[in-house]
Amino acid sequence: MTEQSTWFVLEDGRLSPGTYKVLNNKVLNETMDEVVNARDRIFVNEDNYPVGEMFGVNIYEVQHIRTRKYIYVTIGELSR
C-alpha cells in the first residue's frame, strides 16, 4: 500500500466513495475479458467494504463506469 493512496480508505476499512481512475488494465469479474484500460474511471459506492484480502492487502469490488460491470481492485491500483 502506498502512502499516497491510504487516504482513499476510511477508518472502518471502507473505500472512500466517489470516482477514481485505475492505474492498470483490468479484467471484468464476470467474463474475465480485459476491457478495462488504464485511466478508465470506476465508481465506489457508500458501503464498499473489502471483499477479501491477499497477502495482507484488502481487495474491493468496484464498478467500471463505461461497462457498468464489476472489477476487483486494491487501493494501490487507484488514483484520483
Residue frames as a rotation matrix with the C-alpha (Angstrom) as fourth column:
MET 1
0.588 0.809 0.000 0.00
0.809 -0.588 0.000 0.00
0.000 0.000 -1.000 0.00
THR 2
-0.381 -0.724 0.575 1.45
0.679 -0.641 -0.357 3.34
0.627 0.254 0.736 -0.95
GLU 3
-0.654 0.062 -0.754 1.30
0.637 -0.492 -0.593 6.21
-0.408 -0.868 0.282 1.49
GLN 4
-0.938 0.273 -0.214 -0.42
-0.340 -0.842 0.418 8.46
-0.066 0.465 0.883 -1.07
SER 5
-0.467 0.799 -0.380 -3.38
-0.236 0.301 0.924 6.10
0.852 0.521 0.048 -1.50
THR 6
-0.767 0.166 -0.620 -4.08
0.604 0.514 -0.609 5.47
0.218 -0.841 -0.494 2.19
TRP 7
-0.830 0.497 -0.254 -6.42
-0.279 -0.763 -0.583 8.47
-0.484 -0.413 0.772 2.31
PHE 8
-0.526 0.664 -0.532 -8.78
-0.584 0.174 0.793 6.52
0.619 0.727 0.296 0.00
VAL 9
-0.314 0.351 -0.882 -9.61
0.481 0.860 0.171 4.25
0.819 -0.370 -0.439 2.96
LEU 10
0.272 0.514 0.814 -11.92
-0.536 -0.621 0.572 5.32
0.799 -0.591 0.106 5.79
GLU 11
-0.371 -0.477 0.796 -11.31
-0.922 0.088 -0.377 4.38
0.110 -0.874 -0.473 9.44
ASP 12
0.244 0.565 0.788 -13.70
-0.641 0.704 -0.306 1.40
-0.728 -0.430 0.534 9.26
GLY 13
-0.441 -0.572 0.692 -11.89
0.109 0.731 0.674 -0.11
-0.891 0.373 -0.260 6.23
ARG 14
0.556 0.702 0.446 -14.32
0.589 0.046 -0.807 1.09
-0.587 0.711 -0.388 3.54
LEU 15
-0.550 -0.592 0.590 -13.10
0.834 -0.423 0.354 2.80
0.040 0.686 0.726 0.39
SER 16
-0.543 0.332 -0.771 -14.00
0.039 -0.908 -0.418 6.46
-0.839 -0.257 0.480 0.35
PRO 17
0.277 0.743 0.609 -17.00
0.695 0.283 -0.661 6.82
-0.664 0.607 -0.437 -2.02
GLY 18
0.319 -0.096 -0.943 -16.55
-0.440 -0.896 -0.058 8.56
-0.839 0.434 -0.328 -5.33
THR 19
1.000 -0.022 0.005 -14.96
0.012 0.343 -0.939 8.23
0.019 0.939 0.343 -8.74
TYR 20
0.267 -0.960 0.089 -11.39
-0.284 0.010 0.959 7.03
-0.921 -0.281 -0.270 -9.26
LYS 21
0.527 -0.239 -0.816 -9.13
-0.809 0.152 -0.567 6.03
0.259 0.959 -0.113 -12.15
VAL 22
0.881 -0.332 0.336 -7.49
0.179 0.893 0.414 2.61
-0.437 -0.305 0.846 -12.38
LEU 23
0.295 -0.871 -0.392 -3.75
-0.664 -0.482 0.572 2.68
-0.687 0.092 -0.721 -12.95
ASN 24
-0.794 -0.598 0.104 -3.51
-0.392 0.637 0.664 -0.60
-0.464 0.487 -0.740 -14.92
ASN 25
-0.353 0.652 -0.671 -5.53
-0.683 0.311 0.661 -2.68
0.640 0.691 0.336 -17.35
LYS 26
-0.624 0.253 0.739 -8.01
-0.576 0.490 -0.655 -4.93
-0.528 -0.834 -0.160 -15.53
VAL 27
-0.870 0.411 -0.271 -10.42
0.080 0.660 0.747 -7.76
0.486 0.628 -0.608 -16.34
LEU 28
-0.121 0.921 0.370 -14.16
-0.825 -0.301 0.478 -7.86
0.552 -0.248 0.797 -15.73
ASN 29
-0.533 -0.076 0.842 -15.19
-0.730 0.544 -0.414 -10.13
-0.427 -0.836 -0.345 -12.85
GLU 30
0.325 0.804 0.497 -17.95
-0.455 0.594 -0.663 -11.97
-0.829 -0.011 0.560 -14.70
THR 31
0.988 0.125 -0.093 -16.34
-0.136 0.401 -0.906 -12.58
-0.076 0.907 0.413 -18.11
MET 32
0.363 -0.931 0.035 -12.60
0.396 0.188 0.899 -12.21
-0.844 -0.312 0.437 -17.40
ASP 33
0.512 -0.163 0.843 -12.39
0.805 -0.251 -0.537 -10.07
0.299 0.954 0.003 -20.56
GLU 34
-0.348 -0.688 -0.637 -9.72
0.781 -0.588 0.209 -7.37
-0.518 -0.425 0.742 -20.44
VAL 35
0.078 0.461 0.884 -11.84
0.829 -0.523 0.199 -4.37
0.554 0.717 -0.423 -21.35
VAL 36
0.942 0.116 -0.315 -10.85
0.292 -0.745 0.600 -2.06
-0.165 -0.657 -0.735 -18.51
ASN 37
0.347 -0.829 0.439 -7.97
0.607 -0.158 -0.779 0.12
0.715 0.537 0.449 -19.61
ALA 38
-0.404 -0.579 -0.708 -5.51
0.902 -0.381 -0.203 2.11
-0.152 -0.721 0.676 -17.54
ARG 39
-0.990 0.025 -0.141 -7.02
-0.012 -0.995 -0.094 5.51
-0.143 -0.092 0.986 -16.66
ASP 40
-0.345 0.938 -0.041 -10.61
0.241 0.131 0.962 4.24
0.907 0.322 -0.271 -17.06
ARG 41
-0.533 0.245 0.810 -12.95
-0.747 -0.586 -0.314 5.53
0.398 -0.772 0.495 -14.38
ILE 42
-0.513 0.414 -0.752 -14.52
0.503 0.855 0.127 3.38
0.695 -0.314 -0.647 -11.68
PHE 43
0.012 0.613 0.790 -17.22
-0.555 -0.653 0.515 4.16
0.832 -0.445 0.332 -9.14
VAL 44
-0.812 -0.235 -0.534 -17.07
0.332 0.567 -0.754 3.36
0.479 -0.790 -0.382 -5.43
ASN 45
0.177 0.959 0.221 -20.41
0.148 -0.248 0.957 3.34
0.973 -0.137 -0.186 -3.59
GLU 46
0.306 0.054 0.951 -21.07
-0.734 -0.623 0.272 4.36
0.606 -0.781 -0.151 0.04
ASP 47
0.619 0.034 0.784 -20.72
-0.678 0.527 0.512 0.93
-0.396 -0.849 0.350 1.66
ASN 48
0.703 -0.425 -0.571 -17.72
-0.327 0.519 -0.790 -0.52
0.632 0.742 0.226 -0.16
TYR 49
0.547 -0.493 0.677 -16.00
-0.660 0.243 0.711 -2.79
-0.515 -0.835 -0.193 2.36
PRO 50
-0.521 -0.784 -0.338 -13.22
-0.844 0.416 0.337 -5.22
-0.124 0.461 -0.879 1.41
VAL 51
0.628 0.704 -0.332 -14.49
-0.753 0.658 -0.030 -8.44
0.197 0.269 0.943 -0.20
GLY 52
0.892 -0.414 -0.183 -11.28
0.440 0.889 0.132 -10.27
0.108 -0.198 0.974 0.70
GLU 53
0.640 -0.763 -0.091 -7.57
-0.681 -0.618 0.393 -9.90
-0.356 -0.190 -0.915 1.11
MET 54
0.871 -0.488 -0.060 -4.42
0.384 0.751 -0.537 -11.33
0.307 0.444 0.842 -0.38
PHE 55
-0.093 -0.986 -0.142 -1.01
0.819 0.006 -0.573 -11.12
0.566 -0.169 0.807 1.31
GLY 56
-0.337 0.013 -0.941 -2.48
0.831 -0.465 -0.304 -8.64
-0.441 -0.885 0.146 3.81
VAL 57
-0.976 0.033 -0.213 -3.82
-0.129 -0.882 0.453 -6.27
-0.173 0.470 0.866 1.11
ASN 58
-0.236 0.969 0.069 -7.56
0.063 0.086 -0.994 -5.57
-0.970 -0.231 -0.081 1.04
ILE 59
-0.943 0.059 0.327 -9.44
0.332 0.113 0.937 -6.26
0.018 0.992 -0.126 -2.19
TYR 60
-0.416 0.815 -0.403 -12.51
-0.187 -0.511 -0.839 -4.25
-0.890 -0.274 0.365 -3.16
GLU 61
-0.409 0.394 0.823 -15.20
0.887 0.385 0.256 -4.80
-0.216 0.835 -0.506 -5.78
VAL 62
-0.403 0.195 -0.894 -15.96
-0.061 -0.981 -0.187 -1.59
-0.913 -0.021 0.407 -7.70
GLN 63
0.501 0.694 0.517 -17.99
0.533 0.223 -0.816 -0.67
-0.682 0.684 -0.258 -10.77
HIS 64
-0.713 -0.656 0.248 -16.33
0.552 -0.307 0.776 0.15
-0.432 0.690 0.581 -14.08
ILE 65
-0.273 0.669 -0.692 -18.26
-0.179 -0.742 -0.646 3.20
-0.945 -0.053 0.322 -15.31
ARG 66
-0.556 0.020 -0.831 -18.07
-0.813 -0.219 0.539 2.57
-0.172 0.975 0.138 -19.08
THR 67
-0.703 0.240 -0.670 -19.29
-0.194 0.841 0.505 -1.05
0.685 0.484 -0.545 -19.00
ARG 68
0.104 0.707 0.700 -21.21
-0.918 -0.203 0.342 -0.87
0.384 -0.678 0.627 -15.69
LYS 69
0.632 -0.019 -0.775 -19.57
0.107 0.992 0.063 -4.19
0.768 -0.122 0.629 -14.78
TYR 70
0.917 -0.227 0.330 -17.60
-0.375 -0.200 0.905 -5.03
-0.140 -0.953 -0.268 -11.65
ILE 71
0.343 -0.888 -0.306 -13.86
0.011 0.329 -0.944 -5.44
0.939 0.320 0.122 -11.19
TYR 72
0.799 -0.208 -0.565 -11.57
0.600 0.207 0.773 -6.16
-0.044 -0.956 0.290 -8.23
VAL 73
0.359 -0.708 0.608 -9.01
0.017 -0.646 -0.763 -3.56
0.933 0.284 -0.220 -7.17
THR 74
0.139 -0.372 -0.918 -6.66
0.990 0.042 0.134 -2.72
-0.011 -0.927 0.374 -4.33
ILE 75
0.826 0.219 -0.519 -6.04
0.291 -0.955 0.059 0.83
-0.483 -0.200 -0.852 -3.19
GLY 76
-0.135 -0.969 -0.208 -2.60
0.074 -0.219 0.973 0.74
-0.988 0.116 0.101 -4.77
GLU 77
-0.576 -0.008 0.817 -4.27
0.782 0.285 0.554 0.46
-0.238 0.958 -0.158 -8.19
LEU 78
0.462 0.869 0.179 -6.31
0.886 -0.462 -0.044 3.68
0.044 0.179 -0.983 -7.82
SER 79
-0.815 -0.565 -0.125 -5.74
0.572 -0.820 -0.026 7.37
-0.088 -0.092 0.992 -8.40
ARG 80
0.036 0.840 -0.542 -7.99
0.475 -0.492 -0.730 10.42
-0.879 -0.231 -0.417 -8.36
